[in-house]
Amino acid sequence: MSQKILIIEDEPTLARLLSYNLSQDSYEVTVVDHGTEGLQAALQKIFDLIILDIMLPGMNGFEILTKIRQAGIRTPIVILTARNAEEEVVQGLKHGADDYITKPFGVAELLARVSAVLRRTSSDDASLTQSNTKENVITAGELLIYPEKYEVVLHGEVIPLRPKEFEVLLYLVQRPGMVITRDDLMNVVWGFDYIGGQRTVDVHVSSLRKKLEMNQQSVQIDSIRGVGYKLVLNKKLSVQR
């Protein structure tokens, strides 16, 4: 069965380019040229991937991203950004995007990024399905981390983390005190075939650090200049089964 892709893009030429090339690569494509209507499509139908422009009539891409994630929908989202628009990339990732493509782009890059994102998310879903049904709890300082549920709890309250933030935290927590390079995090969390740069790692770690510092002080993520990151625990790490 063909994988379904929703394209939310109001520029007709670009929308046709995206639709044609993805269809030629055997994807089932739906195109919507309005922000509000695009959000409705994303909420009402099931897609394997969403390609989302930032500048849209009716509702911009950041608003759409936020509402999709607030609805609990984890469909991977690739945003389209303008050249040299680093702020758009940062904001998109903070709002829940999984990847980005900078305009203008080639067909080969487009297909490679779509394939890579779909492959990563399929692998994540398979890992969750095959995981042991007996719930494990990792205690890091005052945090309770539930790997099977992608959930972090402090004093009975859930700390809202995006999937990739959770995966970064889990990898660091399992290696307390060790310096983890950006390349290691990129390969483990985003996959060896991820095309984006290390800026993606930095954005996710920065967001994760703010959420941890906002809620407690027993866990912190230190930056090791020019290398990567290290998780420091003030209390002993333990794993309960």
C-alpha positions, 0 to 999 in steps of 0.5 A: 500500500502506498504511503500517504503524504499531505502537502500544505503549500499555497504556491501552485508551481511548487505544489505541482512540483512536489506532488508530481515527483512524490507521485512518481515515487509511488506516494499517494499525495494530497495537496491543500493550498490553505493553512486552515484547510490543511490543519483540518485535513491533518486532524481528520485523516491519517497520513504517513508524512506532512510537508508543510510550508511556513507562509500560508493563507489563513494560518501559518505553519507554526500555528499548524504545527502547534495544533497538530502536536497539541492534538497528540498526532505524531505524524512526521512533519517536514517544513519548507523554509526559505534560504538563510532562514535559520530562525524559521528552522529553529522555530519549526523544530521547537514547534514539533517539526521532524525535519526541514527542506530549504528552498530552492531544493532539488528533486533528489534532496526532496525524495531523500529527505522524505524517504529518510524521515519515513524510514526513521519513524517506521523504525521507531514504531517497530521498536515500540511495538516489539518492546517488552510489555513489562513497564520499566522505569528509569530514575534520574535524580527526581525524574521518572522516565518511562521508555515505553510510554515516552513519558517523563514525570516529576512529582506526579506531573508529566513534563511535556517533551517532544519525541526527539527530545525524549530520545535525546534525554534517554540516551544521555540518562543511560550514560550519566557523566559521559561526554556524548558527541553531537555526531553520536546523538545525531546518529542514534536519535535521527539515524545515520541517513539524516541529512540535516546538520548538527544545529538540529541537535543543539536546538533539541538539547537547548529546548530539553535543558530549559524544560528540565531546569524549569522543573527541577535541579537534580539533572542538568545537561552540560555543554562541552565546547566543540564536542557535545553534551554531558548529563550530570546527576546529583542523585544516583541513577537507578533502573527499576523493573 
